[in-house]
Amino acid sequence: MEQRSAYDPAQEARLLAHRALLAEIIRLSAPDLRAALLGWLEDRSIPRDGQEDPGAVPSEVLVSALATADEYRRLRDRITERLSAMG
């Protein structure tokens, strides 16, 4: 199996493009749909594993959950920044 470096500029560019597209779609949505989508992102921006002991969750699972929650937060932040800039 080919090993990849931790940072892949092409993959990062694709991620940024997807984030921008999703943010724009949500920004252009009707206000009630936009509010629902922003709420959905907000709910998912904090990882919940149901464990009292963080050491009880395998590190690979935790890393994935944290990265996913971080991406939801970044998308939500990008949308709210664009909405604020619109006035």
N, C-alpha and C positions, 0 to 999 in steps of 0.2 A: 504494500500500500504506500502510495506517495505521501510523504509528510509535507505539510504546508506550513509556511511561517505564520506566526501569530498575527501579523498584520498583512492583509492583502489589499492593496490600493484599489484594484478593480472591484473586489467584493464590497469594499467600503463605498465606492461610488455608486454601485447598484443599490445598496441599502439606502443611501441618501436620496437617490432618485425615487425609490419607492416611498420613502417617508414624505418627500415633497408632494408626490402625486396624491397620496392618501390625505395629507393635510389639506390640499387644495380641494379635493372632492368633498371633504367634510365641511370646509369653510363655505363652499358654494351651496351646501345643502340647505333645505328649509330649516328655519330656527328650531322647530320642535325635534326634527331628526338630528340636527347638530347637537342639541342639548343631550339627547339620548346617547349619541355616540360619544360625546365628551364624558358623560357619566360612566359609560361602559369602560372607557380608557382609564378613568380615575379609579374605578373599582379594581382594575387589574394592574395598576401601577405599584401596588404593594403586594409582594409575594406572600402567599399564605400556604403553609405546608401542613398545618394542623398539628405540629409537634411542639411540645413544651421545651424539649431539649434540642437546640440546634445541631448538636453533635449526632443526633439520632438519624439525621437525613444524610444519605451519601453525598459526598462533596460534588460529584458530577451532576446530580439532580439539583442541588442547591445552586450551583453555578448557572445552570440552564434557567432555573426559575428566576434568579436575580437578573440575568441578562434579558429575559422576556419582559419582566416587570419594568426594567430600565427603558426598554424600547417603547413600551406603552407610555411611560412617563414622558419620554422625549417627543413622541408624536403629539401627545396632549399639549405639551408646552409649546411646540411649534405652532399648533393651531391657535392656541390662545394668544400667542404673540402676534400672529397675523391678524386675528380679529381685533386686538387692541390697536394695532397700527391703522386699521381701517377707520377707527373712531367710533 
